[in-house]
Amino acid sequence: MKIGIITGASAGLGIELLRAAVKRCPDIDTYWLIARRKDRLEALKTEFPEKTLRAVPLDLTKEESFNTLLDLLKAEKPEVKLLVNNAGMGKLCDFDTVDRESQLTQIDLNCRALTAVTHTCLPYMTKGSAVINISSIASFAPTPRMTVYCSTKAYVQSFSRALREELKPKGINVLAVCPGPMDTEFLGVAGCEKGKSRTFDMLPHQNPTKMADTAVRDALRGKSVSTMGPFYNFYRILAHILPKCILMKFTRC
Ligand SMILES: NC(=O)c1ccc[n+]([C@@H]2O[C@H](COP(=O)([O-])OP(=O)(O)OC[C@H]3O[C@@H](n4cnc5c(N)ncnc54)[C@H](OP(=O)(O)O)[C@@H]3O)[C@@H](O)[C@H]2O)c1
C-alpha cells in the first residue's frame, strides 16, 4: 500500500496540499490525514471518492500521538511515498508579554512534532519517496514580534537541508517550503489579522492553492527549497546578502 501522510490536513494549506498531492501523485492510493479536528478530516472523504482517506485525529503537541502513529505504521506496514509536515502555528506578540505555554507550543508543534513524525515515518520511506516540510519566509531572517515563530521556521529550514543531504543516497528528497502570508486560519490564531501588523498588511499575500501545487511539484522535481513568486524569491536572495541588523528593520511585525 502506497500512502501519503499529511499533518495539519484539516484546514488552510494542508487541505490544498492534499488536493495537489492527489493531482500530482497518481501512484498514491491512500492518505492518512492528521489534525485535531476529526470532523474536518472526515468531511474531506467525499471530495476524493477514488482515494482512501483515513482520518487520524492526533494532537501533535502530545507525546503519545507519536506512539499512536508508530503503532499504525507497524500494524499496516505501508510504503510512505509522501510525508507532508504542515501542521504549524505562530503568535504575533512581544516575547515577554505572552505566557510561556503559548511560546513553547510553537516549538512543540513546529519543531518537535515535525522531527518526531519524520523520524517515525522514515523507516517506511523508500527510493522515490519525498518529505515536504512547511517552513516560512520568516525563516530567512529574524522577525521581531514573531521571535519564537521565526526561530522555529529557521529550524525547519536547517533540519530539511541537512536531512536532504543525509537521505540523498537513499533516493529520498526533502523539501523546505517557504510561503509568504496566506489568508488561512493561521492569521487569526497568530493574531495578525488585517490591521494588527503593518508588515503583514504590506506584504503580498499568497494563494494557498498555488503554493501547495508549487510545493508538491518542487518536491517531485527533487528541489531543496520552494518559494513562490518573484517578490519572495528576490527576498530570499536579499536575505542571504544583507546583514541581519538591516533586514530586521523591515521584518519587524
Ligand atoms: N498562513 C500563513 O500566513 C503562513 C505563512 C507561512 C507559513 N505558514 C505555515 O503553513 C503551515 C500551514 O498553516 P496554515 O496557514 O494552513 O494554517 P491553519 O489554517 O491554521 O492550519 C493549521 C493546521 O495545523 C493543525 N494543527 C494545529 N495545531 C495542531 C496540533 N496541536 N496537532 C495537530 N495538528 C494541529 C490544524 O488542525 P486542527 O486545528 O484541526 O488540529 C490545521 O489543520 C504552518 O506550518 C504555518 O506555519 C503559514
Ligand as a Chemical Component Dictionary entry (heavy atoms), coordinates in Angstrom:
data_LIG
# 
_chem_comp.id                   LIG 
_chem_comp.type                 NON-POLYMER 
_chem_comp.pdbx_formal_charge   0 
_chem_comp.three_letter_code    LIG 
# 
loop_
_chem_comp_atom.comp_id 
_chem_comp_atom.atom_id 
_chem_comp_atom.alt_atom_id 
_chem_comp_atom.type_symbol 
_chem_comp_atom.charge 
_chem_comp_atom.model_Cartn_x 
_chem_comp_atom.model_Cartn_y 
_chem_comp_atom.model_Cartn_z 
_chem_comp_atom.pdbx_ordinal 
LIG N1  N1  N 0  -0.860 31.270 6.655  1  
LIG C1  C1  C 0  0.297  31.890 6.642  2  
LIG O1  O1  O 0  0.377  33.127 6.567  3  
LIG C2  C2  C 0  1.559  31.077 6.653  4  
LIG C3  C3  C 0  2.740  31.672 6.167  5  
LIG C4  C4  C 0  3.911  30.938 6.159  6  
LIG C5  C5  C 0  3.916  29.641 6.630  7  
LIG N2  N2  N 1  2.773  29.093 7.122  8  
LIG C6  C6  C 0  2.823  27.717 7.617  9  
LIG O2  O2  O 0  1.961  26.910 6.840  10 
LIG C7  C7  C 0  1.533  25.787 7.617  11 
LIG C8  C8  C 0  0.041  25.633 7.476  12 
LIG O3  O3  O 0  -0.567 26.770 8.012  13 
LIG P1  P1  P 0  -1.989 27.313 7.527  14 
LIG O4  O4  O 0  -1.776 28.672 7.036  15 
LIG O5  O5  O -1 -2.670 26.318 6.677  16 
LIG O6  O6  O 0  -2.668 27.407 8.968  17 
LIG P2  P2  P 0  -4.076 26.873 9.505  18 
LIG O7  O7  O 0  -5.135 27.108 8.514  19 
LIG O8  O8  O 0  -4.203 27.461 10.870 20 
LIG O9  O9  O 0  -3.856 25.288 9.623  21 
LIG C9  C9  C 0  -3.036 24.729 10.622 22 
LIG C10 C10 C 0  -3.237 23.223 10.634 23 
LIG O10 O10 O 0  -2.441 22.676 11.687 24 
LIG C11 C11 C 0  -3.279 21.854 12.502 25 
LIG N3  N3  N 0  -2.824 21.889 13.884 26 
LIG C12 C12 C 0  -2.703 22.973 14.699 27 
LIG N4  N4  N 0  -2.320 22.591 15.933 28 
LIG C13 C13 C 0  -2.203 21.236 15.894 29 
LIG C14 C14 C 0  -1.876 20.252 16.857 30 
LIG N5  N5  N 0  -1.579 20.581 18.140 31 
LIG N6  N6  N 0  -1.860 18.939 16.487 32 
LIG C15 C15 C 0  -2.173 18.587 15.215 33 
LIG N7  N7  N 0  -2.498 19.474 14.253 34 
LIG C16 C16 C 0  -2.518 20.779 14.594 35 
LIG C17 C17 C 0  -4.674 22.458 12.366 36 
LIG O11 O11 O 0  -5.656 21.472 12.601 37 
LIG P3  P3  P 0  -6.500 21.298 13.958 38 
LIG O12 O12 O 0  -6.774 22.674 14.485 39 
LIG O13 O13 O 0  -7.711 20.566 13.485 40 
LIG O14 O14 O 0  -5.636 20.483 14.851 41 
LIG C18 C18 C 0  -4.683 22.830 10.899 42 
LIG O15 O15 O 0  -5.030 21.720 10.121 43 
LIG C19 C19 C 0  2.032  26.049 9.047  44 
LIG O16 O16 O 0  3.198  25.286 9.273  45 
LIG C20 C20 C 0  2.359  27.527 9.042  46 
LIG O17 O17 O 0  3.356  27.849 9.975  47 
LIG C21 C21 C 0  1.600  29.773 7.138  48 
# 
loop_
_chem_comp_bond.comp_id 
_chem_comp_bond.atom_id_1 
_chem_comp_bond.atom_id_2 
_chem_comp_bond.value_order 
_chem_comp_bond.pdbx_ordinal 
LIG N1  C1  SING 1  
LIG C1  O1  DOUB 2  
LIG C1  C2  SING 3  
LIG C2  C3  SING 4  
LIG C2  C21 DOUB 5  
LIG C3  C4  DOUB 6  
LIG C4  C5  SING 7  
LIG C5  N2  DOUB 8  
LIG N2  C6  SING 9  
LIG N2  C21 SING 10 
LIG C6  O2  SING 11 
LIG C6  C20 SING 12 
LIG O2  C7  SING 13 
LIG C7  C8  SING 14 
LIG C7  C19 SING 15 
LIG C8  O3  SING 16 
LIG O3  P1  SING 17 
LIG P1  O4  DOUB 18 
LIG P1  O5  SING 19 
LIG P1  O6  SING 20 
LIG O6  P2  SING 21 
LIG P2  O7  DOUB 22 
LIG P2  O8  SING 23 
LIG P2  O9  SING 24 
LIG O9  C9  SING 25 
LIG C9  C10 SING 26 
LIG C10 O10 SING 27 
LIG C10 C18 SING 28 
LIG O10 C11 SING 29 
LIG C11 N3  SING 30 
LIG C11 C17 SING 31 
LIG N3  C12 SING 32 
LIG N3  C16 SING 33 
LIG C12 N4  DOUB 34 
LIG N4  C13 SING 35 
LIG C13 C14 SING 36 
LIG C13 C16 DOUB 37 
LIG C14 N5  SING 38 
LIG C14 N6  DOUB 39 
LIG N6  C15 SING 40 
LIG C15 N7  DOUB 41 
LIG N7  C16 SING 42 
LIG C17 O11 SING 43 
LIG C17 C18 SING 44 
LIG O11 P3  SING 45 
LIG P3  O12 DOUB 46 
LIG P3  O13 SING 47 
LIG P3  O14 SING 48 
LIG C18 O15 SING 49 
LIG C19 O16 SING 50 
LIG C19 C20 SING 51 
LIG C20 O17 SING 52 
# 
